[in-house]
């Protein structure tokens, strides 16, 4: 079984049974503008749905793309370096985590140049990729968070016996990434979505809009992901759907998101919204990681027909902010 090798905030493994209902039966090209842990990509690989099809995987995070490429191109070197890190972690525990984070990983990234993401992405050597995987597997909840100086600052997680280096699994992931027709690029989501049209299947998993101020986590890049970014994404998704692309998108049930995707422009492009239960896993307090509602937004036809839209209560002001002056204050 091919599965994600990274933990990632908002990873979609738990949501896969609901998402699978919206996979199109046929398509020519698969596009993923927010790769993250790649749960949907690996699920499609594992079920053979990507065989013979072109695949375009994008993310704006240079560390993420750099790590994926290093594992794809220099698999055995990454595994050897990660195996050494795992052995030291077994011997030293949490102290080794901070040694790697503060004395190795951040200095190595800084030496490359944090002000040039394209340079950082291309300079990801096997040792740096191994450190990225190690910190991901042993850091708090698999978060990737940068401070204002662009340094990785996630604290150590509380794991008794983390599985750091699964060599066979990493080789399987690398083989999937090396398959003919699979492209892996650092590119903004709007450029990725601008490529989508008839015959394309697009899965979007953006940083979720926060349900509250305290729940916000969007530091996948140093600049974060803002409400304005969500508005740009909304327009790009609507445009791609209007060009004939099959869209499947997951997001939070925040009022602004619900308003935008039940709005006139989204509905005219064939997009509908369904609510599914999920479990929040990012909060530092275990008691706050309970079930929440998430949205699946799609124009795909399910086995039972088109996606049935929800009729949520939304705020008129939020709708206007996300959908622009064309928006009428009404729901689906």
Buried (B, 14 or more C-beta within 10 A) or exposed (E): EBBBBBBBBBBBBEBEEBBBBBBBEEBEBBBBBBBBBBBBBBBBBBEEBBEEBBBBBBBBBBBBBBBBBBBBBBBEBBBBBBEBBBEBBEEEEBEBBEBBBEEBBBEBBEEBEBEEBEEBBBBBBBBBBBBBBBBBBBBBBBBBBBEEEBBBBBBBBEBEEBEBBBBEBBBBBBEBBEEEEBEBBBBBBBEBBBBBBEBBBBBBBBBBBBBEEEBBBBBBBBEEBEBEBBBBBBBBBBBBBBBEBBBBBBBBBBBBBBBBBBBBBBBEBBBBBBBBEBEBBBBEEEEEBEEBBBBBBBBBBBEEEEBEBBEBEBEEEBBBBBBBEEBEBEBB
